Amino acid sequence: QVQVVESGGGLVQPGGSLRLSCAASGFAFGNYLMAWYRQAPGKERELVARISAFRSNTNYADSVKDRFTISRDNAKNTVDLQMNSLKPEDTAVYYCNVPFFGKWGQGTQVTVSS
């Protein structure tokens, strides 16, 4: 069955960096759009970034543009989110998503605090 498992979250100081990774299985990974979402306490889940299947075209939320980079490795069935210049407002649970299947991972906590 379709599965995605996130890793790489943690506590980081403002201005720091983290790299999240999502390992996918159970489907032809290279054929599908992948996305990262996040949900902060008391807020709705929001799209952070997505990457297309074949040409790896990317889209970002305005709030993370020029700081975050989404990438995929179709040989390893992984999609990563490199997060630089982190801000306290980036604190959230980050989720990997396969839009076509509506499949979510369990999420990984990112906390940006001094």
C-alpha positions as CSV (number, residue, x, y, z in Angstrom):
1,Q,0.0,0.0,0.0
2,V,1.0,3.6,-0.4
3,Q,3.2,4.8,2.5
4,V,5.2,7.9,3.2
5,V,7.5,8.3,6.2
6,E,8.9,11.7,7.2
7,S,12.2,12.2,9.1
8,G,14.6,15.0,10.0
9,G,12.6,17.3,12.2
10,G,13.9,18.8,15.4
11,L,14.8,21.9,17.4
12,V,16.8,24.6,15.7
13,Q,17.7,28.2,16.5
14,P,16.4,31.1,14.3
15,G,18.5,31.4,11.2
16,G,19.5,27.8,11.3
17,S,18.8,25.0,8.8
18,L,17.1,21.6,8.7
19,R,16.6,19.0,6.1
20,L,13.5,16.9,6.1
21,S,13.2,13.7,4.1
22,C,10.2,11.6,3.0
23,A,10.6,8.0,2.1
24,A,7.8,6.7,-0.2
25,S,6.7,3.2,-1.1
26,G,3.9,1.2,-2.5
27,F,3.5,3.1,-5.8
28,A,5.4,4.2,-8.9
29,F,7.0,7.2,-7.1
30,G,8.6,8.8,-10.2
31,N,5.2,9.2,-11.9
32,Y,3.6,11.3,-9.2
33,L,3.5,14.9,-7.9
34,M,4.9,15.1,-4.3
35,A,4.3,17.8,-1.7
36,W,5.2,19.1,1.7
37,Y,2.6,20.7,3.9
38,R,2.8,22.0,7.5
39,Q,0.4,22.7,10.3
40,A,1.2,25.1,13.1
41,P,-0.8,24.9,16.4
42,G,-4.2,26.5,16.0
43,K,-3.8,26.9,12.3
44,E,-4.9,25.1,9.2
45,R,-2.6,22.8,7.3
46,E,-0.9,24.7,4.5
47,L,1.0,23.8,1.4
48,V,4.7,24.5,1.7
49,A,6.1,23.2,-1.6
50,R,5.5,20.7,-4.3
51,I,7.5,19.1,-7.0
52,S,6.2,17.6,-10.3
53,A,6.9,14.1,-11.4
54,F,8.9,14.3,-14.5
55,R,10.5,17.7,-15.0
56,S,10.8,18.4,-11.2
57,N,9.0,21.7,-11.6
58,T,8.6,23.3,-8.2
59,N,6.1,25.6,-6.5
60,Y,6.5,27.3,-3.1
61,A,4.4,29.2,-0.6
62,D,5.3,32.8,-0.6
63,S,6.3,32.6,3.0
64,V,9.1,30.1,2.3
65,K,10.2,31.2,-1.2
66,D,14.0,31.7,-1.4
67,R,14.5,29.9,1.9
68,F,13.2,26.4,1.3
69,T,14.1,24.0,-1.5
70,I,12.2,20.9,-2.4
71,S,13.9,18.1,-4.3
72,R,13.3,14.5,-5.3
73,D,15.4,11.4,-6.0
74,N,13.3,9.1,-8.2
75,A,15.9,6.3,-7.8
76,K,15.6,6.3,-4.0
77,N,11.9,7.2,-3.8
78,T,12.6,10.1,-1.6
79,V,11.5,13.8,-1.6
80,D,13.5,16.2,0.6
81,L,12.8,19.7,1.9
82,Q,15.9,21.8,2.7
83,M,15.0,24.6,5.0
84,N,17.4,27.5,5.5
85,S,17.1,30.8,7.4
86,L,14.5,29.3,9.6
87,K,12.2,31.6,11.5
88,P,10.0,31.0,14.6
89,E,7.0,31.2,12.4
90,D,8.2,28.1,10.6
91,T,7.5,26.1,13.7
92,A,5.0,23.4,12.8
93,V,4.4,19.7,12.1
94,Y,5.6,19.0,8.6
95,Y,3.8,16.4,6.5
96,C,4.8,14.6,3.3
97,N,1.9,14.2,0.9
98,V,1.1,12.3,-2.3
99,P,-1.8,14.4,-3.7
100,F,-3.0,11.8,-6.2
101,F,-3.6,9.2,-3.4
102,G,-4.5,11.7,-0.7
103,K,-1.9,10.0,1.4
104,W,-0.2,11.7,4.4
105,G,2.7,10.7,6.5
106,Q,2.7,10.9,10.3
107,G,4.4,14.2,10.3
108,T,7.7,15.5,11.8
109,Q,7.9,18.3,14.3
110,V,10.0,21.3,13.5
111,T,10.6,23.9,16.2
112,V,12.5,27.1,15.6
113,S,13.3,28.7,18.9
114,S,16.2,30.3,20.8
